[in-house]
Amino acid sequence: MDNKKSNSVLLDGVRSALIAFLITLGFSLVISIIFNISFFEDFNNLMSGNLGGDKGATATSIVRITVMIFNFSLFNTVGTIKFGIIIFIFIPVISFWLANKQIDRNGDMGSSNIIVYVISSFIFALLQFFISLITKGNLVEGIPINFATFNNLLTTFILSLLIQIFIKLNYKSDTKNGGINAFKNTYRIMGLIGTVIILTGLILGFGNYSKHGILIIIAIILMLPNMIAYSFFYMIGLTMEFNDKLQEVLNKYINIDLTFENNMYIRYLAIIIFILIVAYVGYKMDKEKLIRNTIIYSVSLGLFIGTLGYCSSINFIDIDFIGSIEFSISSILLSTIIPFVTVWIIVLIYYLIKKVKDIIKE
């Protein structure tokens, strides 16, 4: 790579990071202002009581909640608290999509794209660390926040990189890479099936609360991305794990056993659906460069579902008025391994069938 091209790649990376950072910060600021104007005083009273000084929103609370939303959109943790509400990921996704539009528009993914994404992710992570460092302190009395940790720095870098690669892979629907097409087709079919099932379940589950229509719609919008992600996990044979307190809340509002321990046939049906999807997509996958396409397909699908497993975990430990709420996939590691192995098993079966057919024809 000559000096001129190296400088161009570096500038693209810096520009992408700055634009994505400012857009993410802007989205977070807007949400923070809405929260502070509408809910902050009630939130403060719940968390620290009614006694004391002014409980209303201030410039400090707006800034700190902005940084909290910024970090929660990247699924960073503060102490033991993990806020895995997947709808927030649309903030950095939209930000990087806008920041990289010109880069992603030109051609297929190459080494220069990867370098730009690495530079952009690194600078973006440093900016995340910087704003987290200068805003650490108490959000309200008794709730310290500090997102300026090495783990969050690393998480921001990795997630930013994966987001940019994911956007690039999906930018052109006419890509000729068989493995990428297979990956896109798989998660889109799974997502469509999951959306239909989950929407139906949520509407039926909230049916008794129809008089609170606006609140129910907001709840469904907030919950839907997480619930779709959970449907992915059930399809690969995993379940969600949550503590007794959360189970009590769920039983109060939605009379559904999300573990399906007493409905094993539903879990088996979900697994069969996943196998059929992979078998269908594998059958349609371009068989030229079979090994290369299978590697790309299996790795992409495994990383995608594994990332969903990490992002969708929720962990609130010993928080006033909330208590302890834990909600996560049964195994993040298996959520990556199972799709990877499934793809290879099905492709191997197709390969063996083809070999048998060729032998019979001879």
N, C-alpha and C positions, 0 to 999 in steps of 0.2 A: 504494500500500500504506500503510494508516494505521499510526500509531505502535504501537498495540496488537498488530497483526498482525506488524509488523516485529520487535518484542520477542519475540514467540512464535517466529518463524522463527529469530532469533538464538539463543534459548535451546535450541531443538531442535537446531541445528547444534552448539552447544557440548556439549550432553548426548550427542549421537550420537558426537562425537569422543572424549569422555572414556570412555564405555562401551566403544567399539570399541578404544581404546588399552589399557584395562585388561584386556580379554578377550584381545587379541592378546599382551600382555605375559604374562598368566597362562599361556596355551598355550605360549609360548616358554620360560617358566620351568620348566614341567613337563618339557618335552623336554630342556632344559639339565640339569636335575637327573638325569634318567635317563642322559643321555650322560656326565655327570661321574662318576656312581657306577659305571657299567658300562664305559666306554671311555676316560676321559680319561687315565689313567696310561699305557695302551698308546699312545694318540695322542701324548702328550707324548714318550714314548721314541722313537717313530718320527720325530718332527719335530726333536727337539733332542738325541737321544742318551741313553744311560743314565747318564752322569756328571752330577754336580751334586746339588742338594739334593732336597727332597721333591718327588716327581713327582705326588702325588695331587691330587685335587680340593680346591679352596679356595673360600671365599666369593667371591673375586675372579674365579676362573675360571668359577664358576656365573653371576655377573652378566654377565661379558663374553660368554659363549656365549649367554646369554639374549638379549642385544642383537644378537648375530650372527644368531641364528635369527629374531628380529624383523625384521631387515633383509633376510635371505635370503627371507623369506616375501613381501617386497615387491620382490624381485629387484634390490636395490641392490648396488652394487659396492664393493669395497675394493681400491684400486689397480687392478690388471689382473684381479683375481679376480671372476668372475661365476658365481654358483651358481644355474643356471636349472632347478631341480627343481620342476616345476609342482605337485606334490602339496602343497607348502608354501603355495600360494595359498589353500588351504582355510582356513588360519588367519585371514587378514583377511576372507575372504568370510563365514565363520561369525560373526566378530566384528561386522561391519557389518550382517549379517542380523539378529542379535539386537539390536543397538543401534537399528536403524531399523524394527523390527517395527510399532510403533504408527504411525509416519509412513507407511510403505509400505502399511499396511492400508487407508488412507483414500483412495479415489478413484484416478483416473488421474494420470499424471505431469503436473505443471503447473510454472509458473515458481517457485512457492514451494518445491516439492520441489528444484528445481535449486539454488536459493539455499541451502537447508539443506545439500545435498550439498557445495556449494563451501565453505561455512563449515566444515563438518565435516572436509573433506579438508585445508583449510588448517591448522586447529588440530592435526589428527592429524599432519601433516607437520612442524609446529613441534615437537611432542612427540617425534617420531622424531629430529629434529635434536638436541634437548636431551639425550636419554638417550645418543645416540651421542657427543655432545661430552664428556660427563662420564665416559664409560667407555672412551675411546680409550686405547690403550697396547699392550703386548705380551700376546698371548694365551698363547703359550709363547715360549721363547727363540728369537729370530730371526723371529717372526711378528707384526709390528705390525698392529693393526686401527684403522681410522679411517673410520667411515661418515658423519661429520659434514661432508658436502660439499654444495655447491649442487646438483650433479647429482642426488644422492640425495634431497635435499629436493624438487626438482622432480619426480623420478620417483615419490616417495611421494605427492605431491599428485595427479598425473595418474592414477596407478593406483588410488588410493583413490576418486577421483571416478568413474572408469570402473566400478569394482566396485559402487559404490552404484547407478549408473544401470542396470547389468546386472541387479542384484538386483531393482530396481523393475520393469524390463521383464518380468521372469520371475515376478513375484510373483502376478499374476493371469493365469490361463490363458485367461480369457474376454475379453481385451482386444479391442476392436473396431477397433483400428488395423491395417489390412491390411499395412503395411510391417513392423511389429513382429512380427505373426504369421508373415509370410514368413521373416523372419530367424530366429525361434525354430525354425520347422519345418526350415529348412535346416541349421542347426548341429546340431540333434538327430538328423536323419537321417544326416548326415555322421559324427557322433559314434558312433551305433549301428553303422554299417557299419565304421568304424575300430576300434571296440572288439572286434567279432567277429573281424575279420581279425588284429588285433594280439595278442589273447589266444591265438588259435590258433597264431600264429607263435611267441609266447613259450613256450607250453607245449611245442611241438615242438622249439624251439631249446634249451630247458633239459632236454629229455627224458633226456639222458645223465647228468644230475646229480640224478636222482630220489632218490638216497640222502641228499641234503642237502635234504630236503623243506621244512623250516621256513625255511631260508635262501633257497630258491628262491621260496617264497611271498612273503617279505619283499621280495626283489628285484623280483618282478613287480608288487607293490603300489606300490613306489617308482617303477618305470619306466613303469607303465601310462599315467598322465596325459601324460607326455612323448611316449610312442610314439603315443598317439592324436592328439596335436597334430601329430606328424610325418606321420601319415596325411592330415591336412588339407592339409599343404603339398604332398604328392605328388599329391593330387587337383586342386590348382590348377596343377600342372605344375612345381613347384619341388622341390628336393632338399635334403638335409642335407649339410653340408660338415664334415669332421673331419680332423684331422692323422694322420700315419702311426702315431704311438704308440697313439692310441686305436683305430685300425684293427687294429693287432696284438692289442690286448686283446680286441676284438670277435671277431676271427677265432679266438682261442684258446677262447672260451666259446660263441660263437654263430656258426655257419658260414653267415652270411647277408650278402650284399652290400647294405648299406642304401642305397647310391647307385643300385642297379639299372642300372648302366651297361651291363651285359651282358644285361639283360632289359628291353629298351625296350618290349616289348609290355605289360609290367606297368605301366609308367609311362603309356603311352597309354590303357590300360584305366582307370587311376585318373582320368585327365583326363575320359574319356568319362562315368564315373560322376558326377563333379562337374557336368558340363554337363547330364546327365539330371536330377540332383537340382534344379538351379536352374530347368531348363525345367519340371519337374513343379510345383515350388512357385510359379513365376511364373504358370503356367497356372491354379493354384488361387487365386492372390492376388486380392483384391477389386479389380476394375477401375475402380470409382468412385474419384475422386481419384487417378488412375493416376500422375501425375507425383509427387505428394507421397508416395505409398506406395513408389514406386520409389526416390526419394531416401532415404527412411528405411531401406528394405531394403538398398540398395547400400552406404550409408555404415556402417550397423550391421555388416554382414557383413565389409566391408573392415577396419574398426577392430578387430573381434573377432579375425580371423585375423592381422592385423598385430601386435596385442598378444600373441597366442600366439607369434608369431615372435620378438618381443623377449624375452618371459619365458622361452622354452625354450632360449635360447643359454647354453652353458657354456664358461667360459674359465678354465683354471688354467695360469698361466705360470710356469715355473721354480720349482716348489715341491719341496722336498726329498722324496725317496722316491716322489713322484708324477710329477715331470717336468713336461712341458707337454701339456695336453689342451685341445683346442679343438673345439667342437661347436656348430654354429649353422646356421640356415636360410641358403640361398644368397643371398637378398636380402629383407630386412625390408620395404623399400619396395615391391617387387613383390608381396609377400604381402598388402599392402593394396590395391594398384592392380588386380591381376588379378581378385579377386572383384567389385570395384566395376564394372569394365568389363564383365565377363561378364554381370552382372545387367542392365546397360543394353542390351547387344547382344541378349540374349534377349527382353527386354521390347519392344525396338524391332522385332524380328522378328514377335512376336505382334501388335504394333500394325499393321505393314504387311500381315500376313495378313488381319487383320480389315478393313482398308481395302479390300483387293482383293476380299474376299467381299462387302462392301457395294456396291462398284462393279458386280460381276457381278449382284447381285440387282436393281439398278436397271434 
